[in-house]
Amino acid sequence: MGTKPIIFCSYAMTLDGKISTADRSGSAFSSKEDRLRLEMIRARADAIVVGAETVRREDPPFHLRDDTLIQGRVSQGRPAQPTLCVLTRSGHLPAGSRIFRQTVQPVLLAGPDPRLPRGMDSTPEKGLAGLHPGPGHSRLGVMAGITSVVELMAELERRGFRQILVEGGGNINAQFFEASLVDEVYLTLCPLILGGATAPTPADGPGLPFDRRLRWRREHLDTVGGEIFMHYVRKA
């Protein structure tokens, strides 16, 4: 199939390395500038991978809203929106989530449960975004039998996705790092402290031993206001 897909992570973190508060209630701490840059990073992607816990706790939107970026994709012969892929072991997702209410972005639910998406907390109401599974409702897809991020990436590659953005949370990021799958990192450093021993970090999970540490080369650094925007590429 040629070269492997490019996988890149994007996240904003505090000066003490947190991506949310300990109770997971405060992740929207970056600036408007950071949100604009995230939109541009999303526009690069063919698919966006996110964990179900992020959808359940934060309910963020993932679709592009900037008309210039959307038209730029279309002019390149690409879909107007990157496909959103939600990695979920249980399949339990609130049917009222923004990802199901929006009407423009294809959504794939990926996980080990062959009953997906019947495991959703409730069924989306008729007419919501054409998101019902089944004939004539192609905006919601299912990838059952996915038990690891390695399997997920193999399936996304098989389906033709070449640029893949991983947006977390920390446990999902960690799985990609631990599998040595990430090629690039976009990082925004925000000037605040949240603290908390249990507050999520950009890469949670069991962690890597020192002899498997991942090394990176800085490609770009930019400062706007109190924030520092960085782009790193994995060293060979």
N, C-alpha and C positions, 0 to 999 in steps of 0.2 A: 504493500500500500504506500511505499515511499517513506519519507521521514516521519517520525513520530509527532503527535500533536505537541504544541507548546503549552505548558501549564504555568499559569502565573497566579500568585496570591495577592490580595489587596486587603489592607486593614489599617485602621487608625488606632494608635495606642497612646496611653498617658506616659508621663516621664518615669513612672514606676512600673511600666510594662503591663498595664491592664487594658483590656478592651471593653470592660463593663464593670459595674459595681458588683460586690459580693452577692447581692440578691438578684443580679441580672436585670436591674430596672433602669440602669443608666448607661446606655451605650451610644446615645446620640449627643456626643460631646464635641465633635469636630465642627469646623466652620463651614460657611457656605462655599468658600473656595475649595475645601476638601470634597464637598459633595459634587461640585462641578467637575473636579478632576476624576472622581469615581465614575461619573457619567461617561467621561471619555475613555476610561479604562474598560468599562462595560461595553462600549461601542466597538472595541477591538475584538471582543469575544464572540465566538460562535455559540458557546454554551457557558452558563454560569452554574457552578455547583455550590450548593448550600445544604447545611444540615437541617433536619426537621426541627431540632430544638430551637434554632434561631427563628424559624417561622412561627413556632408556638409561642415563644417568649416575647419576641420583638415585633412580629408581623410587619416587616418592612416591605416596600415595593422593590422590585428588581428590574422592571422594564424601563427602557429608555423613554425620556420625555422631551429631549431636545430635538426639535424638528430638523436642525441642520445635521446633527449626527445621524438621525434616522435616514434622511435623504442621501447622506453620504454613503451609507451602507447600501441603499437601494441602487445608487448609481454605479456601485461596484459589482452589482449582480448578486448581492447577498440579501438574506431575509431582513426585513425592517427591524426585527427584534432578535436578540440572542435567545436561544432556548434556555429556560430555567430547569435545572435538574435538582430535585430535592431528594437527598439521601436519607431514607427512613427505615429503621429496622421494624418498627411496629406498624407503620402505615397510618398511625393515628395523627391526623391533622385537622384542625378546625375548618369546617366547610366555609365559614365566613371570613377566612383569611384573605388578605389583599391579593395573594397570588391566584385565588380562585375568582375574585370579584373583577379583576382587570380583564379587558377584552382583547388585548393585542398580543400577548406573549405566550407562546407554547410552553406547556409545563409537562415535565416528565417526572414521575414518581419512581424512584429506584430503591430496591431493597430485597431482602430474602423471602418475604412473605408472598406466596403465589396468589393470595387473595387481594392484593393491592388492586385498586384503591378502595375496596369495600371496607377496609379498616378505618376509613376516615370517621371522625367523631360523628359526623352526620353527612347526608348527601347534599351537594350544592343544589339550590333551588333551580327548578326548570327555567331555562333561558339565561342563566348566569354565564356569560362569556363563552358559551358553547363548550363548557368544560366537562360535560358528562362523558364517561368512557362509552365506546360503542360506535356503531356505524353512524356516519354523519357528524360526529363530534370529535374532530381530530386534534383539537387544541390541548387535550389532556391525554398523555400517553403513560404507559406503564412499562417498567423494566424489572420484572420479577426475577428472583434467583440471584440477585447481586449481594454478595456477602463481604466484599472488601472494596477498597478504592482501586485496587489493581484490576479487579474484574470490571468495575465501573468504567475505568479508563479504556479498557479493551473494547467494551461495548460501544462507548462513545466514539472511539476511533473507527470501529466497524461501520458506524452510522454516518461517518464522514465529517465529524467535528474536528477541526484542526487547531483552533485557538480556544483554550479552556480556562476560564477564570474561576478560582476557588475563593469564596467569600466567607468561609468559616461556618460556625464558630471555631473556638480554639481546639476542640476535639477533632473536628473534621480537618482543620489545617494540619494538626499533629499527625494524623493518619497519612496524609500526603507527604509530609516531610519524612516521616519514618520509613515510608516506602521509596524514598529518594525519587519522587516523581516531579517535584517542583523545579522549574527552570528559572523563574524570575519572581521577585517580590517587589510590590509597590507598598511603601510604608509612609504613613503620616505620623509624625511625632507631635503630640499636642501638649501645650504647657499647663498641665494640671496633674494633681496627685489624687488617686482614689484610695489606694491602700487596700488591705484585706487579704489575709492569707488564702482565702478560698475564691477570691475574685478571678475571673477567667483571664488568661493571657493569650497571646496570638497562637501559641502552640502548647496545648495542655497534653494530657495523656501521660504515659509512663516515662517519656523522654528517651533520648539517644545516649548510649555510652560515649565517652570521650573519644574513643578510637573510631567512632562512626560520625563524628561531628561534620556538619555541612559547612562548606566555606563559600563565600560570596564576594563578588566584585562590584563596587559601586559604579553605576553607569551615569547617575544624575543626582544632583542635590539642588534644591531650590527652597528659599525661605520667603514666606509671605506672612506678614503679621508676626504672630508668635509661633506659627507652625513651621515645621521643616518637612519637606516632601522629598522622599528618596526613592530611587529605583535601583535595585540590585539584580545581578545576573549570577547564576550558579557557576562557580569555578569548575573547570574540568577535573 
